[in-house]
Amino acid sequence: MIPLSKIAEELATELARADILAIGLDYDGTLTHIRPTPAEAVPTAEARHVLRKLRAAERIELLLITGRSPKDLAAIIGIEDIEIVGNHGLSRLCGGNLTHHQDAKAFFEIKDAVKSHLEEILDSIGCLRLEDKGPGLAIHYRQCPEERHSVVRRMLVSECMNLSESLAVTVREGKKVVELVPHTEVNKGTTMIDWVSGLRRNQAGKHIGIVFAGDDITDENVFSSADDDWVTIQVGEPDGWDSTAKYLASRPDELIWFLYLLLQRLSTDEN
């Protein structure tokens, strides 16, 4: 990956030439640092300000794609009218309306049974935290002692794999979290591709520049499926995998700086 800091000026200038910029962003670890609990991962003043500026820019289309519940993230961000796709593509919050993908609906019918099994696991390991994300359940082990992370992860994955066979759900991993979600082909990659395809249909004849930034292994679904002309940015060094993103931002602050730079170049281009 190319360090973003080395090419940011050139990249922002090139992107500003597009008629429309489609910017997709993950949240946790991308726009804000990872915190012990999701509730603590509030945006900095700079992150909130840049999101407002991106949302208001005439030539920018903005989409947040997260593993969180869209309503939970909207409450933390506190900015109206930002479109948020949550649960890795299974839930969408747009214009205040929350909808779920077809694949999510069957999960609601078995969620109580899944939750009951997971609570037994939580009772046996006191440092775990269960998060109900609507069409998905997540077990966070970030608050366990660090020296136990690998052991706890292996146990969680094993237990969840057993559940997945009996209850027809899928196991998904992220940073210090194991999730049980509906069987689906939907992920952040399919979500970003579908969104961009819709923009291209609605903006026929216009040049659309595409940017996506994320930090987690689940964001690889976007990086690996991106066309060659997409700008893909890994935020933070990958933890245990080789990222297929083109560029590396060392931390969320660097990505936010780049987004400000991009806004500046757009403003200069319009003048």
Long-range contacts (C-beta under 8 A, 24 or more apart in sequence): 1-234, 1-243, 1-245, 1-246, 1-247, 1-248, 2-246, 2-247, 2-248, 3-247, 3-248, 3-250, 4-233, 4-247, 4-248, 4-249, 4-250, 4-254, 4-255, 4-258, 5-249, 5-250, 5-254, 7-247, 8-257, 8-258, 8-261, 9-261, 11-231, 11-247, 11-258, 12-258, 12-261, 12-262, 12-264, 12-265, 13-265, 14-209, 15-209, 15-211, 15-231, 15-262, 15-265, 16-262, 16-265, 16-266, 16-268, 16-269, 17-207, 17-209, 17-269, 18-59, 18-207, 18-208, 18-209, 19-59, 19-203, 19-206, 19-207, 19-208, 20-59, 20-60, 20-61, 20-199, 20-203, 20-206, 20-207, 20-208, 20-209, 21-57, 21-59, 21-60, 21-61, 21-208, 21-209, 21-210, 21-211, 21-262, 21-266, 22-61, 22-63, 22-195, 22-196, 22-199, 22-208, 22-209, 22-210, 22-211, 23-54, 23-60, 23-61, 23-62, 23-63, 23-211, 23-212, 23-259, 24-63, 24-64, 24-65, 24-192, 24-195, 24-210, 24-211, 24-212, 24-213, 24-222, 25-62, 25-63, 25-64, 25-65, 25-212, 25-213, 25-214, 26-64, 26-65, 26-66, 26-188, 26-213, 26-214, 26-215, 26-216, 26-219, 26-235, 27-64, 27-66, 27-68, 27-73, 27-77, 28-66, 28-67, 28-68, 28-175, 28-215, 28-216, 29-175, 29-214, 29-215, 29-216, 29-235, 29-236, 29-252, 30-213, 30-214, 30-215, 30-219, 30-235, 30-252, 30-255, 31-252, 31-255, 31-256, 32-252, 33-251, 33-252, 34-142, 34-175, 34-176, 36-142, 36-143, 37-129, 37-140, 37-142, 37-143, 38-68, 38-72, 38-76, 38-131, 39-76, 41-76, 42-76, 43-76, 43-77, 44-256, 46-253, 46-256, 47-252, 47-256, 48-77, 48-78, 48-79, 50-256, 50-259, 50-260, 50-263, 51-77, 51-79, 51-82, 52-79, 53-260, 53-263, 54-259, 54-263, 55-79, 55-81, 55-82, 57-263, 57-266, 59-266, 59-270, 60-266, 61-199, 63-192, 63-195, 65-89, 65-188, 65-191, 65-192, 65-212, 65-214, 65-222, 67-133, 67-138, 67-174, 67-177, 67-179, 67-216, 67-218, 68-133, 69-133, 69-134, 70-98, 71-98, 72-133, 85-191, 85-195, 86-133, 86-134, 87-133, 87-134, 87-135, 87-136, 87-181, 88-136, 88-172, 88-181, 88-186, 88-187, 88-188, 88-191, 88-218, 89-184, 89-186, 89-187, 89-188, 89-190, 89-191, 90-134, 90-135, 90-136, 90-181, 90-182, 90-184, 90-186, 91-134, 91-135, 100-134, 100-135, 101-135, 101-184, 101-186, 103-182, 103-183, 103-184, 103-185, 103-186, 104-134, 104-135, 104-136, 104-182, 104-184, 105-135, 106-182, 107-135, 107-136, 107-169, 107-181, 107-182, 108-135, 110-167, 110-168, 110-169, 111-137, 113-167, 114-163, 114-167, 114-169, 114-180, 117-163, 117-167, 118-163, 118-180, 121-156, 121-159, 125-152, 125-155, 127-152, 128-152, 128-156, 133-179, 135-181, 135-182, 136-179, 136-180, 136-181, 136-182, 137-179, 137-180, 137-181, 138-174, 138-177, 138-178, 138-179, 138-180, 139-177, 139-178, 139-179, 140-176, 140-177, 141-176, 141-177, 141-178, 142-175, 142-176, 142-177, 149-176, 153-178, 172-218, 173-217, 174-216, 174-217, 174-218, 175-215, 175-216, 175-217, 175-239, 187-218, 187-221, 188-214, 188-218, 188-219, 188-221, 188-222, 189-221, 189-222, 189-224, 189-225, 190-221, 190-225, 192-222, 192-225, 192-226, 193-225, 211-262, 213-249, 213-255, 214-245, 217-241, 219-245, 220-244, 233-258
